[in-house]
Amino acid sequence: MDTPPAAPDMTPAPTAALCLDGLPGDRGLQAMRDYLSGVMRVDIAPLHADRPFHYQATLRTVQGASWGSARVSAVRTTRTAQLCKDGQDDLMLLMPSADALIEQPGREVLHVRPGDAALLSQARPMQISQQAGASWVLRVPQRDVARMLPRLSDAPMLVLRRGTPMLQLLQRFGCLLESDPLRGAASQQLAGHQLQDMLAVALGESPDYAAWAEQHSLAAARLRAVQADIAAHLGQGRLGLEWLAARQGISARHLQRLLAVHGTSYQELVREARLQAASAMLAEPCNAGMSISAIAYACGFSEASALNRAFRQHYGMTPGQARGRAGLK
């Protein structure tokens, strides 16, 4: 006797509903902060500590996208450097109905007005200060959108101004999906892909994104030139910020801003270059006769102990152990 086919999975898409009315010191607010920190990987706090706080939001989650609407009092949403250690790099599109200010280290403050949208990355620390009102948010994996937009960087931060083609349609479509149960894996995957596609189209047709991508491409090329310059002069004692900036034909301040935009600093860039060079030299059979001290000096470290400390911290082993793993003594 034939076994009847299994009934298709008609489980609706998960929906989270959050609602809070109270004072900033209430236990309910702390519980919500704990929940958002664990699930959304952000922290929230009222902008006004002496006023009642209202927070009402819904969040839908499917494979490839999460989105939802919120109506809140004036609020500050923060993704701290500690939270960024989770490795998430999702893109977030924020569309507020009230003014919002977005801050990231090393970047100019973004002012998002009603009707605008902000494209942000979970890969970088940020703080969003938003006045009371409604907002709509979409989160998608960066890698999925990057396949459709090759010039999309790892950590974008820009404003898409009111009137950007497809932007309002994307929001209306997302709001429509919030009321649809989206039963079954097929419906949920389709919804996720549709939201990703519409976001990519909106970005592709945005003059704000085109200008940002062009500027970012130039900045990325400049960063590669800086990295190459550092790698070529690691053993020189004059390898300083001012000297490096002068070689690039820019001011030291401009170089610092460039590195901050890419989430690094001059000191960190030089440190990583020295460690990478040391690691490569330790693995080369032709360097088997060089002492650890000689390799340290060649890579710009002041002494062998400085290389040992930095190497162990970065790679979890000493230079000698790394040489042993490469089969060199």
C-alpha positions in Angstrom: 0.0 0.0 0.0 1.4 3.3 -1.1 2.3 5.8 1.6 0.4 9.1 1.2 2.6 12.1 0.4 3.5 14.2 3.4 1.5 17.3 3.9 3.4 20.5 2.8 4.8 22.6 5.6 2.4 25.5 6.2 4.1 27.0 9.2 3.8 30.8 9.1 6.9 33.0 9.2 8.0 33.9 12.8 6.8 37.2 14.1 8.1 39.0 17.2 5.9 41.7 18.8 7.3 44.1 21.3 5.3 46.6 23.4 6.3 48.7 26.3 4.8 51.7 28.1 6.6 52.9 31.2 9.3 55.0 32.7 12.9 54.7 31.7 13.9 53.0 35.0 11.2 50.3 34.7 12.1 46.6 34.7 10.2 46.2 31.4 12.6 48.5 29.6 15.6 46.5 30.9 14.0 43.3 29.8 13.4 44.7 26.3 16.9 46.0 26.1 18.2 42.5 27.0 15.9 41.0 24.3 17.0 43.4 21.6 20.6 43.0 22.5 20.4 39.2 22.2 18.2 39.0 19.0 18.8 42.2 17.1 22.3 42.8 18.5 21.5 46.4 19.3 20.9 48.4 22.5 18.1 50.9 23.0 17.7 53.8 25.5 15.2 56.7 25.8 16.5 60.0 24.6 14.7 61.7 27.5 15.3 60.1 30.8 12.6 62.0 32.6 9.7 61.2 30.3 7.5 58.1 29.8 8.9 55.7 27.2 6.7 54.0 24.5 8.0 51.3 22.3 5.8 49.2 20.0 7.3 47.1 17.1 6.8 44.0 15.1 9.5 42.0 13.3 9.1 39.3 10.6 12.0 37.0 9.9 12.5 34.7 6.9 15.6 33.2 5.2 17.5 36.1 3.7 15.6 39.0 5.3 14.0 40.5 8.5 11.8 43.5 8.5 9.2 45.3 10.6 7.5 48.5 11.6 7.9 50.4 14.9 6.3 53.4 16.7 8.4 54.7 19.5 9.2 57.6 21.7 12.4 59.5 21.1 15.0 56.7 21.3 18.7 56.1 20.9 19.7 52.8 19.2 23.3 51.8 19.6 25.4 49.0 18.1 28.5 49.0 20.2 32.0 47.9 19.4 31.4 45.0 21.8 28.3 43.9 19.9 30.1 44.2 16.6 32.4 41.4 17.7 29.6 39.0 16.8 30.8 39.2 13.2 27.4 40.2 11.7 27.6 42.4 8.6 23.9 42.6 7.6 22.8 45.7 5.7 20.1 47.7 7.4 17.7 50.1 5.6 16.1 52.5 8.0 13.1 54.7 6.9 12.0 57.0 9.7 8.9 59.3 9.8 10.8 61.7 12.0 14.3 63.2 12.0 17.1 60.9 12.9 20.9 61.5 13.3 23.3 58.6 12.7 26.8 58.6 14.0 29.7 56.3 13.2 33.4 56.7 14.4 35.4 58.6 11.8 32.5 59.5 9.6 30.3 62.6 9.3 27.0 62.6 11.1 24.1 61.6 8.8 20.9 63.6 9.0 17.9 61.5 7.9 14.7 63.4 7.2 11.2 62.1 6.9 10.9 60.4 3.5 14.6 59.6 3.3 16.2 56.2 4.0 19.6 55.3 5.5 21.6 52.3 4.4 23.9 51.1 7.2 26.0 48.1 8.1 25.9 46.0 11.2 29.7 45.5 10.7 30.5 48.9 12.2 29.6 50.5 15.5 26.9 53.2 15.2 24.4 55.2 17.1 21.0 56.3 15.8 19.2 59.1 17.7 15.6 59.2 16.4 12.8 61.5 17.4 9.4 60.2 18.3 7.5 58.7 15.4 7.2 55.6 13.2 9.8 53.8 11.2 10.3 50.8 8.9 13.4 48.7 8.9 14.8 46.0 6.6 17.8 43.8 7.2 19.4 41.6 4.7 22.7 39.7 4.4 25.4 42.0 2.8 26.7 39.2 0.6 23.4 38.6 -1.0 22.9 42.2 -2.1 26.6 42.5 -3.0 26.1 39.8 -5.7 23.7 42.1 -7.4 25.7 45.3 -6.7 29.4 44.7 -7.3 30.4 48.2 -6.1 28.7 47.7 -2.7 31.4 47.9 0.0 31.5 45.8 3.2 30.2 48.7 5.4 28.2 51.3 3.6 26.7 54.4 5.3 24.7 56.7 3.2 21.3 58.5 2.9 18.9 57.8 0.1 16.9 61.0 -0.4 13.1 61.2 -0.8 12.0 60.4 -4.3 14.5 57.6 -4.9 12.8 55.2 -7.4 11.5 52.0 -5.8 12.1 53.2 -2.2 8.5 53.9 -1.3 7.4 50.8 -3.2 9.8 48.7 -1.2 8.4 50.0 2.1 4.8 49.5 1.0 5.6 45.9 -0.1 7.3 45.2 3.2 4.4 46.5 5.2 2.1 44.4 3.1 4.1 41.3 3.9 3.8 42.1 7.6 0.1 41.2 7.5 0.6 38.1 5.3 1.2 34.8 7.3 3.8 33.6 4.6 3.0 30.0 5.2 5.6 27.5 4.2 9.3 27.6 3.4 8.7 28.4 -0.3 6.6 31.5 0.4 9.1 32.7 3.0 12.1 32.2 0.7 10.3 34.0 -2.1 9.5 37.0 0.2 13.2 37.2 1.3 14.4 37.2 -2.3 11.9 39.8 -3.4 12.9 42.1 -0.6 16.6 41.7 -1.5 15.9 42.3 -5.2 13.8 45.4 -4.6 16.5 46.8 -2.3 19.2 46.2 -4.9 17.1 47.9 -7.6 16.4 50.9 -5.4 20.1 51.3 -4.7 21.0 50.7 -8.3 18.7 53.5 -9.4 19.7 55.9 -6.7 22.0 58.9 -7.6 23.0 59.1 -3.9 24.3 55.5 -4.1 26.0 56.1 -7.4 27.9 59.1 -6.0 28.7 57.2 -2.8 30.0 54.1 -4.7 32.2 56.3 -6.9 33.7 58.0 -3.9 34.1 54.8 -2.0 35.9 53.2 -5.0 38.5 56.0 -5.0 38.9 55.7 -1.2 39.4 51.9 -1.5 42.0 52.5 -4.2 43.8 55.0 -1.9 43.7 52.5 1.0 45.3 49.8 -1.2 48.1 52.2 -2.2 48.7 53.1 1.5 48.9 49.4 2.4 51.4 48.7 -0.4 53.5 51.7 0.7 53.6 50.4 4.3 54.5 46.9 3.2 57.4 48.2 1.1 58.9 50.3 3.9 58.4 48.1 7.0 62.1 48.0 7.9 62.5 51.8 7.8 62.5 53.7 11.1 60.9 56.8 9.4 57.6 54.9 8.7 55.4 57.5 10.4 51.9 58.9 9.8 53.2 62.3 8.5 55.8 60.6 6.3 53.3 58.2 4.8 50.7 60.9 4.2 53.2 63.0 2.4 54.1 60.1 0.1 50.4 59.8 -0.8 50.1 63.5 -1.4 47.5 64.0 1.3 47.4 65.5 4.8 47.9 63.3 7.9 44.4 64.2 9.0 42.9 63.1 5.7 44.8 59.8 6.0 43.4 59.3 9.5 39.9 59.9 8.3 40.4 57.5 5.4 41.5 54.7 7.7 38.7 55.4 10.2 36.1 55.1 7.4 37.5 51.6 6.8 37.3 50.7 10.5 41.1 50.8 11.2 43.9 53.2 12.2 47.4 54.0 11.2 48.8 52.0 14.1 46.7 49.0 13.5 47.5 49.0 9.7 51.2 49.1 10.4 50.9 46.4 13.1 49.0 44.1 10.8 51.4 44.6 7.9 54.4 43.8 10.2 52.8 40.7 11.5 51.8 39.5 8.1 55.4 40.1 6.8 56.8 38.2 9.8 54.5 35.3 9.3 55.4 35.1 5.7 59.2 35.2 6.5 58.9 32.6 9.1 57.3 30.2 6.6 59.9 30.7 3.9 62.5 27.9 3.7 65.1 30.4 2.5 64.8 32.3 5.8 65.5 29.2 7.9 68.9 30.5 8.9 67.5 33.9 10.1 67.0 34.3 13.8 63.7 35.5 15.2 65.5 38.8 16.2 66.6 39.4 12.6 63.1 38.8 11.3 61.7 41.1 13.9 64.0 43.9 12.9 63.4 43.3 9.2 59.7 43.8 9.8 60.1 46.9 11.8 59.7 45.6 15.4 62.0 47.2 17.9 63.1 43.9 19.4 62.3 40.2 19.3 60.2 40.4 22.4 57.9 42.9 20.8 57.3 40.5 17.9 56.7 37.7 20.3 54.0 39.5 22.2 52.2 40.8 19.1 52.5 37.5 17.3 51.1 35.5 20.2 48.3 37.9 20.6 47.3 37.8 16.9 48.0 34.2 16.0 47.8 32.4 19.3 51.4 31.1 19.1 55.0 32.3 19.2 57.1 33.0 16.1 59.1 29.9 17.0 56.1 27.7 17.1 54.9 29.1 13.8 58.3 28.3 12.2 58.0 24.8 13.7 54.6 24.2 12.1 56.0 25.3 8.8 58.6 22.5 9.2 61.5 24.8 9.7 63.9 24.8 12.6 
